[in-house]
Amino acid sequence: MEIINFDDFKKIEIRIGKIISAQKVEDSSKLLKLQVDFGPDEEKPGQTIQRQILAGIAKFYEPEILVGKLCPFVFNLEPKIMGDNESQGMILCADDGGPVLLHPDKEIKPGSIIK
């Protein structure tokens, strides 16, 4: 394990996102395509920030059970092209022989920053 300093850790922005849709990625047995709401866009009043995020959890979660769930995401990760799709962040999961989704223990606004 590599040790990082606090300044490196502060570069990572983790936000709560609400999954508003989920679907399997064609030609992939691992990927789900998530549309995630990150709350109001402060730069565009009246609009919300929505991002497409690809997650390698298709073998463990059916898309329909993810809709409406609040989960932590790395928000400021450089976008990555995966096949024909772009992923604009990363969902955070625990690993217990497979991904385990993390959820806030009470209702919280999408876009809330994890500190």
PLY file of the C-alpha trace (Angstrom):
ply
format ascii 1.0
element vertex 115
property float x
property float y
property float z
element edge 114
property int vertex1
property int vertex2
end_header
0.00 0.00 0.00
1.28 3.42 -0.95
0.96 6.11 1.71
-0.26 9.49 0.43
-0.11 12.82 2.19
-3.15 14.85 3.23
-2.72 17.33 0.38
-3.04 14.46 -2.12
-6.18 13.22 -0.36
-7.73 16.72 -0.44
-7.56 16.61 -4.26
-10.24 13.89 -4.37
-13.78 15.26 -4.34
-16.30 12.67 -3.17
-19.98 13.55 -3.49
-23.25 11.79 -2.85
-25.11 11.07 -6.06
-28.62 9.76 -6.63
-28.85 7.09 -9.32
-31.72 8.12 -11.60
-31.34 5.39 -14.21
-29.28 2.26 -14.73
-28.90 -0.10 -17.65
-26.61 -2.85 -18.83
-23.95 -1.83 -21.33
-24.35 -3.67 -24.62
-21.54 -6.16 -25.31
-20.35 -6.09 -21.69
-21.06 -8.60 -18.95
-19.47 -6.38 -16.28
-20.59 -2.80 -16.91
-23.69 -0.88 -15.94
-24.33 2.62 -17.28
-25.64 4.88 -14.52
-27.17 8.33 -14.87
-26.45 10.10 -11.60
-27.92 13.31 -10.19
-25.48 15.42 -8.19
-27.93 18.14 -7.20
-28.25 21.79 -8.21
-25.71 23.30 -10.59
-24.53 26.50 -8.89
-23.22 27.81 -12.22
-26.57 27.23 -13.99
-29.46 28.19 -11.69
-32.50 25.95 -12.07
-30.47 23.05 -13.50
-28.97 19.97 -11.93
-25.63 18.30 -12.49
-26.09 14.91 -14.08
-23.30 12.58 -15.10
-22.98 9.25 -16.83
-20.91 6.82 -14.82
-19.93 3.31 -15.84
-19.59 0.80 -13.03
-18.24 -2.75 -13.15
-21.03 -4.12 -10.95
-23.35 -5.81 -13.48
-22.55 -9.32 -12.21
-23.62 -8.32 -8.69
-26.51 -5.84 -9.08
-29.55 -5.71 -11.33
-30.00 -2.23 -12.81
-33.56 -1.71 -11.60
-32.65 -2.09 -7.90
-30.12 0.75 -8.16
-32.56 3.46 -9.26
-33.17 5.94 -6.44
-30.17 4.84 -4.37
-27.82 7.43 -2.85
-24.15 6.42 -3.11
-20.73 8.07 -2.88
-18.92 8.87 -6.14
-15.53 10.31 -7.02
-16.74 13.50 -8.68
-13.54 15.07 -10.02
-12.05 12.02 -11.74
-10.83 12.53 -15.29
-13.42 11.13 -17.77
-12.55 7.76 -19.30
-13.77 6.16 -22.52
-14.85 2.56 -22.02
-15.91 0.94 -25.29
-18.40 3.34 -26.90
-19.25 5.14 -23.64
-17.65 7.79 -21.47
-17.53 7.46 -17.70
-17.54 10.79 -15.87
-16.74 9.60 -12.35
-16.53 6.47 -10.23
-18.90 4.86 -7.75
-17.25 3.86 -4.46
-17.88 0.34 -3.14
-16.48 -1.86 -0.43
-14.92 -5.16 -1.52
-16.15 -8.36 0.10
-15.40 -10.87 -2.64
-17.39 -8.56 -4.88
-18.57 -4.95 -4.79
-20.81 -3.83 -1.92
-22.57 -0.51 -2.36
-22.24 2.12 0.35
-25.22 4.26 1.39
-25.79 7.18 3.76
-27.66 6.09 6.90
-30.28 8.81 6.41
-31.68 10.93 3.57
-29.17 13.46 2.27
-29.20 15.84 -0.69
-27.57 14.71 -3.93
-24.34 16.62 -4.39
-23.45 16.62 -0.68
-19.68 16.58 -0.31
-18.03 13.90 1.77
-15.30 15.33 4.00
0 1
1 2
2 3
3 4
4 5
5 6
6 7
7 8
8 9
9 10
10 11
11 12
12 13
13 14
14 15
15 16
16 17
17 18
18 19
19 20
20 21
21 22
22 23
23 24
24 25
25 26
26 27
27 28
28 29
29 30
30 31
31 32
32 33
33 34
34 35
35 36
36 37
37 38
38 39
39 40
40 41
41 42
42 43
43 44
44 45
45 46
46 47
47 48
48 49
49 50
50 51
51 52
52 53
53 54
54 55
55 56
56 57
57 58
58 59
59 60
60 61
61 62
62 63
63 64
64 65
65 66
66 67
67 68
68 69
69 70
70 71
71 72
72 73
73 74
74 75
75 76
76 77
77 78
78 79
79 80
80 81
81 82
82 83
83 84
84 85
85 86
86 87
87 88
88 89
89 90
90 91
91 92
92 93
93 94
94 95
95 96
96 97
97 98
98 99
99 100
100 101
101 102
102 103
103 104
104 105
105 106
106 107
107 108
108 109
109 110
110 111
111 112
112 113
113 114
